[in-house]
Amino acid sequence: MDLLKAIKERKSTRAFKPDKVSRQQIEEILKLVIDAPSAINLQPWEFIVVMGEEKERLSRRLIKLYREKQISCSPGNVKPLAENFSKRGAESFELMNPYLEKMGQDFNRFVNEGSCNFYGAPVAVIMCLDNAFSKARLVDIGIGLGYFVLIAHHFGFSTCPIGLINAYEDDMKEILNIPENKDVVIGIALGYADPESPANQFKSPRDSLDNFVKWVD
Ligand SMILES: Cc1cc2nc3c(=O)[nH]c(=O)nc-3n(C[C@H](O)[C@H](O)[C@H](O)COP(=O)(O)O)c2cc1C
């Protein structure tokens, strides 16, 4: 697939079919993901691929934890956000909500429990970073995530990044036996989109380029 077509078409999927993805198919994606650039070619990413009954067990545990702790998807800011950022966040909720109402779903429950369930995807990929690295290396993980979602799209798969798992990092480590010195950075739901689900029938907009760029020349 043409790169620009993949960039324009890709979107986060929030309803997956249960159809399995093979280990070979996931390896094919990951072999290309690790072609991503990284500082000093450190290639600091580590992937935990959770599938089959283990993925179902992970989802069940995370949903239970969400119901107990009620820690929700949030931007995770450390100071109040400037108005333009808050506005974009609110707009994305408003845009998604009518589609969830069609499904008779409450927004918070759908997004939080859905994230804990990787939206029903058969595969959860967890990207980790050794905590000996500085936080600057999160940039490399982010590039890897960007490569992952586009390469998966190229092969006909759908994805949704799942940041909510950070809130449950200690539990994730216990459930998946992740060593203490590894930080859980981001999860990725991977599978085939359910085209019938209203949750997959919208595409999130982008703000005007003028609102992001300052030209210095
Ligand atoms: C780092 C990161 C974390 C995210 N975490 C979640 C999440 O926990 N749950 C979720 O439903 N979507 C999550 N998303 C998806 C974003 O909501 C989505 O990328 C954004 O709304 C833009 O939509 P698009 O991906 O369809 O273009 C995350 C995306 C990124 C990049």
The ligand as a Gaussian input file, in Angstrom:
#p B3LYP/6-31G(d) Opt

LIG

0 1
 C       -0.155000       7.412000      23.265000
 C       -1.610000       7.133000      22.926000
 C       -2.432000       6.574000      23.896000
 C       -3.775000       6.274000      23.577000
 N       -4.556000       5.636000      24.502000
 C       -5.817000       5.297000      24.184000
 C       -6.615000       4.562000      25.113000
 O       -6.184000       4.195000      26.217000
 N       -7.883000       4.256000      24.740000
 C       -8.400000       4.617000      23.524000
 O       -9.565000       4.307000      23.252000
 N       -7.662000       5.305000      22.612000
 C       -6.383000       5.631000      22.905000
 N       -5.604000       6.287000      21.984000
 C       -6.146000       6.607000      20.652000
 C       -6.413000       8.103000      20.495000
 O       -7.599000       8.422000      21.198000
 C       -6.528000       8.416000      18.998000
 O       -5.262000       8.214000      18.403000
 C       -6.958000       9.860000      18.734000
 O       -8.274000      10.092000      19.201000
 C       -6.894000      10.201000      17.241000
 O       -7.722000       9.296000      16.542000
 P       -7.175000       8.346000      15.382000
 O       -6.099000       7.474000      15.983000
 O       -8.384000       7.573000      14.962000
 O       -6.614000       9.203000      14.310000
 C       -4.285000       6.588000      22.279000
 C       -3.426000       7.153000      21.320000
 C       -2.109000       7.402000      21.625000
 C       -1.199000       7.963000      20.560000

